[in-house]
Amino acid sequence: MDSFTFGDWTLYWLDGGITNMDGGAMFGVVPKPLWSRKYPVNELNQIELVTEPLLIRTGERNLLIDSGVGYGKLDDKKKRNYGVTREAALDQSLKELGLTLEDIDTVLMTHMHFDHAGGLTGITDGHLYSVFPNADIYTSEIEWNELRNPNIRSRNTYWKENWEPVQEQVKTFEKEIEILTGIKMIHTGGHSDGHSIVVLEQHGETIVHMADLMPTHAHQNPLWVLAYDDYPMTSVFAKEHWVKKGLAEGWWFSFYHDAIYRMIKWDPSGKEVADSLKRTAFKD
């Protein structure tokens, strides 16, 4: 399991599943000859996108950023359409760390699309239940409202089975919220109207978890936004702001979907990798 010591905390990436999505959709209007130089693509024009949550262990708290694609709730049609080649095994990842699902006390949901929120709930004998029964689940108020009343576009990714069993655990915020000292969620919009990023700070170092504003390292260019983005120009401006700030201040950028890197720190120009943590794939 990949890990990273960040000040007084330890970060771990858990086994949350793997999807394979259309490369053209993931890079929007960017021509394939450009984006395919930066990220591998298969013969079906799909790119591998992991859905591997970030666990933050502070010593007193166990916090999770997003929840993976889930387990046991996707039928064959959904697995085919979303290229799901691996479902989540969060319980096994936590077991390796001496933890259980009940030990997770906080889940930070950057947004509630199925590949981020699928792991919040499980199913046994047709009964849906909360996977993290002792956790407070944070998401933006905008995201929570749209999730429960999706429009004609968003209803394809906001599924009731991913939120109804946990609705009593959900806490919302407007512009930003400090979860605890050094962990902040900030609403950005863009990918979804309620999309948020997470900023981690320890001893003068910063990690910005861009979620689906920058799903992989290949999406660093502010103009390279997803066709899946509901508000693409909002994504452009938000990513421009945070990437510029992160490059200038020497921040780490961490990823939820990247099959190659867990985190990258670029030089101020953004053209050279100053430091990185590569992903180790989970084995069966």
Backbone hydrogen bonds, N-H to C=O, Kabsch-Sander energy under -0.5 kcal/mol:
donor,donor_aa,acceptor,acceptor_aa,energy
4,F,11,L,-1.9
6,F,4,F,-0.6
6,F,9,W,-2.3
7,G,5,T,-0.5
9,W,6,F,-2.2
10,T,57,R,-2.0
11,L,4,F,-2.9
12,Y,55,L,-2.3
13,W,2,D,-1.9
14,L,12,Y,-0.6
14,L,53,P,-2.6
16,G,14,L,-1.3
18,I,86,R,-2.4
19,T,49,L,-2.9
20,N,82,Y,-1.4
21,M,47,I,-1.7
23,G,45,N,-3.7
26,M,22,D,-1.9
27,F,23,G,-1.1
28,G,24,G,-0.5
28,G,25,A,-0.5
30,V,27,F,-2.2
34,L,31,P,-1.6
35,W,31,P,-1.8
36,S,32,K,-2.6
37,R,34,L,-1.0
38,K,35,W,-1.4
39,Y,35,W,-1.3
42,N,46,Q,-2.5
45,N,42,N,-1.9
47,I,21,M,-2.9
49,L,19,T,-3.2
50,V,257,H,-1.6
51,T,17,G,-2.7
52,E,256,Y,-1.5
54,L,65,I,-1.2
55,L,12,Y,-3.6
55,L,53,P,-0.6
56,I,63,L,-3.5
57,R,10,T,-2.7
57,R,55,L,-0.6
58,T,56,I,-0.6
58,T,61,R,-2.2
59,G,61,R,-0.7
63,L,56,I,-2.6
64,L,106,T,-2.4
65,I,54,L,-2.4
66,D,64,L,-0.7
66,D,108,L,-2.0
67,S,116,H,-2.4
69,V,16,G,-2.7
75,D,73,K,-0.5
79,K,75,D,-2.4
80,R,76,D,-2.2
81,N,77,K,-2.8
82,Y,78,K,-2.3
83,G,80,R,-0.9
84,V,79,K,-2.1
85,T,18,I,-1.4
85,T,83,G,-0.8
86,R,18,I,-1.2
88,A,70,G,-2.3
89,A,15,D,-3.0
93,S,89,A,-1.9
94,L,90,L,-2.7
95,K,91,D,-2.0
96,E,92,Q,-1.6
97,L,93,S,-0.6
97,L,94,L,-1.0
98,G,95,K,-1.6
99,L,94,L,-2.9
103,D,100,T,-1.4
104,I,101,L,-1.1
105,D,62,N,-1.8
105,D,103,D,-0.6
106,T,62,N,-1.3
107,V,136,D,-2.7
108,L,64,L,-3.5
109,M,107,V,-0.8
109,M,138,Y,-3.1
110,T,108,L,-0.8
114,F,157,T,-0.8
116,H,113,H,-2.2
117,A,113,H,-2.6
118,G,114,F,-1.7
119,G,68,G,-1.5
120,L,117,A,-1.9
121,T,118,G,-0.8
122,G,129,Y,-2.2
124,T,127,H,-2.4
127,H,124,T,-2.0
128,L,126,G,-0.5
129,Y,122,G,-2.0
131,V,120,L,-2.7
132,F,120,L,-0.6
135,A,132,F,-1.8
136,D,105,D,-2.3
137,I,169,Q,-2.3
138,Y,107,V,-2.9
138,Y,136,D,-0.6
139,T,171,K,-1.7
141,E,173,F,-3.3
144,W,140,S,-2.5
145,N,141,E,-2.4
146,E,142,I,-2.3
147,L,143,E,-2.5
148,R,144,W,-1.4
149,N,145,N,-1.0
155,R,151,N,-2.0
156,N,153,R,-1.1
157,T,154,S,-1.9
158,Y,154,S,-1.6
159,W,157,T,-0.9
162,N,159,W,-2.0
163,W,160,K,-1.6
164,E,160,K,-2.8
166,V,163,W,-1.3
167,Q,163,W,-0.6
167,Q,164,E,-1.0
169,Q,166,V,-2.1
170,V,166,V,-0.6
170,V,167,Q,-0.7
171,K,137,I,-3.1
173,F,139,T,-0.8
177,I,185,M,-2.2
179,I,177,I,-0.8
179,I,183,I,-1.8
180,L,183,I,-1.2
183,I,180,L,-2.7
184,K,199,V,-2.3
185,M,177,I,-2.7
186,I,197,I,-2.3
187,H,175,K,-3.1
188,T,195,H,-3.1
189,G,195,H,-2.4
191,H,189,G,-1.0
195,H,192,S,-1.3
196,S,110,T,-1.9
197,I,186,I,-2.4
198,V,209,H,-2.0
199,V,184,K,-2.8
200,L,207,I,-3.1
201,E,182,G,-2.4
202,Q,205,E,-2.3
205,E,202,Q,-2.3
207,I,200,L,-2.5
208,V,252,W,-2.7
209,H,198,V,-3.4
209,H,207,I,-0.6
210,M,208,V,-0.9
210,M,254,S,-1.0
213,L,210,M,-2.3
214,M,211,A,-0.8
219,H,216,T,-1.7
220,Q,217,H,-1.1
224,W,221,N,-2.0
225,V,223,L,-1.6
227,A,25,A,-3.2
228,Y,25,A,-0.7
229,D,226,L,-1.1
230,D,191,H,-2.1
231,Y,190,G,-2.6
234,T,231,Y,-0.6
235,S,231,Y,-1.8
236,V,232,P,-2.4
237,F,233,M,-2.3
238,A,234,T,-2.5
239,K,235,S,-2.9
240,E,236,V,-2.5
241,H,237,F,-2.0
242,W,238,A,-2.4
243,V,239,K,-2.8
244,K,240,E,-1.9
245,K,241,H,-2.1
246,G,242,W,-2.6
247,L,243,V,-2.7
248,A,244,K,-2.1
249,E,245,K,-1.9
250,G,247,L,-0.8
251,W,246,G,-2.7
252,W,206,T,-2.8
253,F,264,I,-2.8
254,S,208,V,-1.9
255,F,262,R,-2.2
257,H,215,P,-1.0
258,D,215,P,-0.5
262,R,277,L,-3.3
263,M,277,L,-1.4
264,I,253,F,-2.3
265,K,275,D,-2.9
267,D,272,E,-2.7
270,G,267,D,-1.9
274,A,265,K,-2.5
274,A,272,E,-0.6
275,D,265,K,-1.9
277,L,263,M,-2.3
279,R,260,I,-2.9
281,A,279,R,-0.5
